[in-house]
Amino acid sequence: MAKIQWSKEKLHRYIKEGRGQGVGKDYTPWNYTYNYSSKGRASRIFGLKTGRIHHLQSDNQYRAFLLFEFSSKVVDIRESFPLLDVNEVIDDKEDLRFDKFTDRETKEPYVLTTNFLLTVKDMDGKEFLLARTIKNTTELKRRITFERLEIERRYWEHKGIDWKIITEKQLSRQLAKNIEWVRETMLEGSEGKLNKEELSVILLRYLLENDELPLKELLKLFDKMEGLQKGSALFLFRYLIAMKEIVIDMEKKIELSLTVNDLLK
């Protein structure tokens, strides 16, 4: 397959399409999944906080997204955020190798992007931005990666925005797996005919009143007591975790054989 060239015409088209613009539901990433040619698996996922589809380049970006979304502090997630004004923002760029990020045929500079631009809310309700780049530790050994990261670092430094690199070592697979398991209950229509808002409140009370019993047994008893289909109580339990009505150690595997008292933090 011939490599697709980057050109001024394509740049103008992307900008006209609104890529890299907007916030929340109205944000459009600079690149979609079909634009990627990565070693990882590109994926698309519906954002519970943004109400739109997110385009992620790799498994590590997917895990990072899950962690960001689950955080109560993060209110908006913008992936593939373009550094369109990089030349205007960075003053000290004489030693930066921008020439390495240029189309060889057209000589048009590529638009560099940061994996995630997050809007975060502090304890006082004040919002601020964080920029995060996701990289495998093996990539950090490459000179070309270092050159690109240095451009990103200076860009966000000049913007006055905190920027950090996150590697696979900081992305807990178990935590991401647990978040994935509970967030499914938040998706519209996932509950079927189950009234998850009303029944989850009843289940929470039932769990707290019988916290010395194994969770697996409690969930079975609740299904029978409420006349629910098998597995309904487990769905409601996952929903309670997703809503953070129940707080457990999400870094560990969720063992249903434990008592509620042992599971709760």
Contacts in CASP RR format, 6 or more apart in sequence:
PFRMAT RR
TARGET T0000
AUTHOR 0000-0000-0000
METHOD contacts of the structure
MODEL  1
MAKIQWSKEKLHRYIKEGRGQGVGKDYTPWNYTYNYSSKGRASRIFGLKT
GRIHHLQSDNQYRAFLLFEFSSKVVDIRESFPLLDVNEVIDDKEDLRFDK
FTDRETKEPYVLTTNFLLTVKDMDGKEFLLARTIKNTTELKRRITFERLE
IERRYWEHKGIDWKIITEKQLSRQLAKNIEWVRETMLEGSEGKLNKEELS
VILLRYLLENDELPLKELLKLFDKMEGLQKGSALFLFRYLIAMKEIVIDM
EKKIELSLTVNDLLK
5 103 0 8 1.000
5 105 0 8 1.000
5 106 0 8 1.000
6 103 0 8 1.000
6 106 0 8 1.000
6 108 0 8 1.000
6 110 0 8 1.000
7 103 0 8 1.000
7 106 0 8 1.000
7 108 0 8 1.000
8 106 0 8 1.000
8 108 0 8 1.000
11 108 0 8 1.000
11 111 0 8 1.000
14 30 0 8 1.000
14 111 0 8 1.000
15 84 0 8 1.000
17 28 0 8 1.000
18 28 0 8 1.000
19 28 0 8 1.000
19 29 0 8 1.000
19 30 0 8 1.000
19 31 0 8 1.000
19 82 0 8 1.000
20 27 0 8 1.000
20 28 0 8 1.000
20 29 0 8 1.000
20 30 0 8 1.000
20 78 0 8 1.000
20 80 0 8 1.000
20 81 0 8 1.000
20 82 0 8 1.000
20 84 0 8 1.000
21 27 0 8 1.000
21 28 0 8 1.000
22 28 0 8 1.000
23 76 0 8 1.000
23 78 0 8 1.000
23 119 0 8 1.000
24 50 0 8 1.000
24 51 0 8 1.000
24 52 0 8 1.000
24 76 0 8 1.000
24 78 0 8 1.000
25 50 0 8 1.000
25 51 0 8 1.000
25 52 0 8 1.000
27 50 0 8 1.000
27 52 0 8 1.000
27 76 0 8 1.000
27 78 0 8 1.000
29 54 0 8 1.000
29 55 0 8 1.000
29 78 0 8 1.000
29 79 0 8 1.000
29 80 0 8 1.000
29 81 0 8 1.000
30 80 0 8 1.000
30 81 0 8 1.000
30 82 0 8 1.000
30 111 0 8 1.000
30 113 0 8 1.000
31 55 0 8 1.000
31 57 0 8 1.000
31 80 0 8 1.000
31 113 0 8 1.000
32 55 0 8 1.000
33 42 0 8 1.000
33 43 0 8 1.000
33 44 0 8 1.000
33 55 0 8 1.000
33 56 0 8 1.000
33 57 0 8 1.000
34 42 0 8 1.000
36 42 0 8 1.000
36 57 0 8 1.000
38 57 0 8 1.000
38 58 0 8 1.000
39 58 0 8 1.000
40 57 0 8 1.000
40 58 0 8 1.000
40 59 0 8 1.000
40 60 0 8 1.000
41 58 0 8 1.000
41 59 0 8 1.000
41 62 0 8 1.000
42 55 0 8 1.000
42 56 0 8 1.000
42 57 0 8 1.000
42 58 0 8 1.000
43 56 0 8 1.000
43 59 0 8 1.000
43 62 0 8 1.000
44 53 0 8 1.000
44 54 0 8 1.000
44 55 0 8 1.000
44 56 0 8 1.000
45 53 0 8 1.000
45 54 0 8 1.000
45 56 0 8 1.000
45 62 0 8 1.000
45 65 0 8 1.000
46 52 0 8 1.000
46 53 0 8 1.000
46 54 0 8 1.000
46 187 0 8 1.000
47 53 0 8 1.000
47 54 0 8 1.000
47 69 0 8 1.000
47 77 0 8 1.000
48 69 0 8 1.000
48 183 0 8 1.000
48 186 0 8 1.000
48 187 0 8 1.000
49 69 0 8 1.000
49 74 0 8 1.000
49 75 0 8 1.000
49 76 0 8 1.000
49 77 0 8 1.000
50 76 0 8 1.000
50 77 0 8 1.000
54 65 0 8 1.000
54 77 0 8 1.000
54 79 0 8 1.000
55 79 0 8 1.000
55 80 0 8 1.000
56 62 0 8 1.000
56 65 0 8 1.000
56 79 0 8 1.000
57 80 0 8 1.000
57 115 0 8 1.000
58 134 0 8 1.000
60 134 0 8 1.000
60 136 0 8 1.000
60 167 0 8 1.000
60 168 0 8 1.000
60 171 0 8 1.000
61 79 0 8 1.000
61 115 0 8 1.000
61 116 0 8 1.000
61 134 0 8 1.000
62 176 0 8 1.000
63 171 0 8 1.000
63 172 0 8 1.000
63 173 0 8 1.000
63 176 0 8 1.000
64 115 0 8 1.000
64 116 0 8 1.000
64 132 0 8 1.000
64 134 0 8 1.000
64 166 0 8 1.000
64 171 0 8 1.000
65 77 0 8 1.000
65 79 0 8 1.000
65 116 0 8 1.000
66 176 0 8 1.000
66 179 0 8 1.000
66 180 0 8 1.000
66 183 0 8 1.000
67 171 0 8 1.000
67 172 0 8 1.000
67 175 0 8 1.000
67 176 0 8 1.000
67 179 0 8 1.000
68 74 0 8 1.000
68 77 0 8 1.000
68 116 0 8 1.000
68 118 0 8 1.000
68 132 0 8 1.000
69 77 0 8 1.000
69 179 0 8 1.000
69 183 0 8 1.000
70 179 0 8 1.000
70 183 0 8 1.000
70 250 0 8 1.000
72 244 0 8 1.000
73 120 0 8 1.000
73 121 0 8 1.000
73 122 0 8 1.000
74 118 0 8 1.000
74 119 0 8 1.000
74 120 0 8 1.000
75 119 0 8 1.000
75 120 0 8 1.000
75 121 0 8 1.000
75 127 0 8 1.000
76 118 0 8 1.000
76 119 0 8 1.000
77 116 0 8 1.000
77 118 0 8 1.000
77 119 0 8 1.000
78 116 0 8 1.000
78 117 0 8 1.000
78 118 0 8 1.000
78 119 0 8 1.000
79 115 0 8 1.000
79 116 0 8 1.000
80 113 0 8 1.000
80 115 0 8 1.000
81 113 0 8 1.000
81 114 0 8 1.000
81 115 0 8 1.000
81 116 0 8 1.000
81 117 0 8 1.000
81 131 0 8 1.000
82 111 0 8 1.000
82 112 0 8 1.000
82 113 0 8 1.000
83 89 0 8 1.000
83 111 0 8 1.000
83 112 0 8 1.000
83 113 0 8 1.000
83 114 0 8 1.000
83 151 0 8 1.000
83 152 0 8 1.000
83 155 0 8 1.000
84 111 0 8 1.000
86 112 0 8 1.000
86 151 0 8 1.000
86 155 0 8 1.000
87 93 0 8 1.000
87 98 0 8 1.000
89 155 0 8 1.000
89 158 0 8 1.000
89 159 0 8 1.000
90 96 0 8 1.000
90 151 0 8 1.000
90 154 0 8 1.000
90 155 0 8 1.000
90 158 0 8 1.000
91 158 0 8 1.000
92 154 0 8 1.000
93 154 0 8 1.000
96 147 0 8 1.000
96 150 0 8 1.000
96 151 0 8 1.000
96 154 0 8 1.000
97 147 0 8 1.000
98 109 0 8 1.000
98 151 0 8 1.000
100 144 0 8 1.000
100 147 0 8 1.000
100 148 0 8 1.000
101 109 0 8 1.000
101 110 0 8 1.000
101 112 0 8 1.000
101 148 0 8 1.000
101 151 0 8 1.000
102 108 0 8 1.000
102 109 0 8 1.000
102 110 0 8 1.000
103 109 0 8 1.000
103 110 0 8 1.000
112 148 0 8 1.000
112 151 0 8 1.000
112 152 0 8 1.000
114 131 0 8 1.000
114 132 0 8 1.000
114 133 0 8 1.000
114 152 0 8 1.000
114 156 0 8 1.000
114 163 0 8 1.000
115 132 0 8 1.000
115 133 0 8 1.000
115 134 0 8 1.000
116 131 0 8 1.000
116 132 0 8 1.000
116 133 0 8 1.000
116 134 0 8 1.000
117 129 0 8 1.000
117 130 0 8 1.000
117 131 0 8 1.000
118 129 0 8 1.000
118 130 0 8 1.000
118 131 0 8 1.000
118 132 0 8 1.000
119 127 0 8 1.000
119 128 0 8 1.000
119 129 0 8 1.000
120 127 0 8 1.000
120 128 0 8 1.000
120 129 0 8 1.000
120 130 0 8 1.000
121 127 0 8 1.000
122 128 0 8 1.000
129 161 0 8 1.000
129 162 0 8 1.000
130 161 0 8 1.000
130 162 0 8 1.000
130 163 0 8 1.000
130 164 0 8 1.000
131 152 0 8 1.000
131 156 0 8 1.000
131 161 0 8 1.000
131 162 0 8 1.000
131 163 0 8 1.000
131 164 0 8 1.000
132 163 0 8 1.000
132 164 0 8 1.000
132 165 0 8 1.000
132 166 0 8 1.000
133 149 0 8 1.000
133 152 0 8 1.000
133 163 0 8 1.000
133 164 0 8 1.000
133 165 0 8 1.000
133 166 0 8 1.000
134 165 0 8 1.000
134 166 0 8 1.000
134 167 0 8 1.000
134 171 0 8 1.000
135 145 0 8 1.000
135 149 0 8 1.000
135 165 0 8 1.000
135 166 0 8 1.000
135 167 0 8 1.000
136 167 0 8 1.000
136 168 0 8 1.000
137 167 0 8 1.000
137 168 0 8 1.000
137 169 0 8 1.000
139 145 0 8 1.000
140 146 0 8 1.000
140 149 0 8 1.000
140 165 0 8 1.000
140 167 0 8 1.000
149 165 0 8 1.000
152 163 0 8 1.000
153 163 0 8 1.000
156 162 0 8 1.000
156 163 0 8 1.000
157 163 0 8 1.000
172 251 0 8 1.000
174 250 0 8 1.000
174 251 0 8 1.000
174 252 0 8 1.000
174 253 0 8 1.000
175 250 0 8 1.000
175 251 0 8 1.000
178 250 0 8 1.000
178 253 0 8 1.000
178 254 0 8 1.000
179 250 0 8 1.000
181 238 0 8 1.000
181 254 0 8 1.000
182 238 0 8 1.000
182 239 0 8 1.000
182 241 0 8 1.000
182 242 0 8 1.000
183 242 0 8 1.000
184 190 0 8 1.000
184 238 0 8 1.000
185 191 0 8 1.000
185 196 0 8 1.000
185 235 0 8 1.000
185 236 0 8 1.000
185 238 0 8 1.000
185 239 0 8 1.000
185 242 0 8 1.000
186 239 0 8 1.000
186 242 0 8 1.000
186 243 0 8 1.000
190 235 0 8 1.000
191 235 0 8 1.000
191 239 0 8 1.000
194 228 0 8 1.000
194 232 0 8 1.000
194 235 0 8 1.000
194 236 0 8 1.000
196 235 0 8 1.000
196 236 0 8 1.000
196 239 0 8 1.000
199 226 0 8 1.000
199 228 0 8 1.000
199 232 0 8 1.000
199 236 0 8 1.000
200 236 0 8 1.000
200 239 0 8 1.000
200 240 0 8 1.000
200 243 0 8 1.000
200 245 0 8 1.000
202 226 0 8 1.000
203 222 0 8 1.000
203 233 0 8 1.000
203 236 0 8 1.000
203 237 0 8 1.000
203 240 0 8 1.000
204 240 0 8 1.000
204 245 0 8 1.000
204 246 0 8 1.000
206 218 0 8 1.000
206 222 0 8 1.000
206 225 0 8 1.000
207 215 0 8 1.000
207 218 0 8 1.000
207 237 0 8 1.000
207 246 0 8 1.000
207 260 0 8 1.000
208 260 0 8 1.000
210 218 0 8 1.000
210 260 0 8 1.000
211 259 0 8 1.000
211 260 0 8 1.000
211 261 0 8 1.000
211 264 0 8 1.000
212 259 0 8 1.000
212 260 0 8 1.000
212 261 0 8 1.000
213 259 0 8 1.000
213 260 0 8 1.000
214 256 0 8 1.000
214 257 0 8 1.000
214 258 0 8 1.000
214 259 0 8 1.000
215 237 0 8 1.000
215 256 0 8 1.000
215 257 0 8 1.000
215 258 0 8 1.000
215 259 0 8 1.000
215 260 0 8 1.000
215 263 0 8 1.000
216 256 0 8 1.000
216 257 0 8 1.000
218 233 0 8 1.000
218 260 0 8 1.000
219 231 0 8 1.000
219 233 0 8 1.000
219 234 0 8 1.000
219 237 0 8 1.000
219 256 0 8 1.000
220 233 0 8 1.000
222 228 0 8 1.000
222 233 0 8 1.000
222 236 0 8 1.000
223 229 0 8 1.000
223 230 0 8 1.000
223 231 0 8 1.000
223 232 0 8 1.000
223 233 0 8 1.000
226 232 0 8 1.000
226 233 0 8 1.000
234 256 0 8 1.000
237 246 0 8 1.000
240 246 0 8 1.000
241 248 0 8 1.000
241 250 0 8 1.000
246 264 0 8 1.000
247 264 0 8 1.000
247 265 0 8 1.000
248 254 0 8 1.000
248 263 0 8 1.000
248 264 0 8 1.000
248 265 0 8 1.000
249 265 0 8 1.000
254 263 0 8 1.000
255 263 0 8 1.000
END
